[in-house]
Amino acid sequence: MRISMSLPRSLLKEFDEVIDDRGYRSRSKGIRDAIKDYIVRYQWMNEMKGEYIGILAVIYDHHYTGVMEDLTDVQHRFRQYINAVMHLHMSEDHCLEVIVVKGDVEYIRSLTEKIMRLKGVEHVKLTSTATRSPDNA
């Protein structure tokens, strides 16, 4: 099935460089693989159960009106699952927040998705692991 989409020129340029480096013959194959990867990560995140500890990396444009306030509001609503926050200035326009989270994965997932939906947030990545290994359970 054919689809149409709009992308910022800089994102398309970066994508083209990646698919070229990886040896893809077409954008379509690269896009299909990227979508499959996104779906697998989403399904994996939804299948997790129990107590987890993790790091949430959030990149946002600090010039975007209200993004810092919105990010702070979400963090306050989930404060019982947040152990630490580190803020870094990446460039003139972009900041990185590293949020250390611990608790029931349903709340961590909810926090992650709320941050992903904020306007001005450009990238969110959750890296997590169970708080106890199966051998110690």
Buried (B, 14 or more C-beta within 10 A) or exposed (E): EEEEEEEEEEEEEEBEEEBEEEEBEEEEEBBEEEEEEEEEEEEEBEEBEEEBBBBBEBBBBBEBEEBBEBBEEBBEEBEEBBEEBEEEEEEEEBBBBEBBBBBBBEBBBBBBEBBBEBEBBBEBEBEBEBBEEEEEE
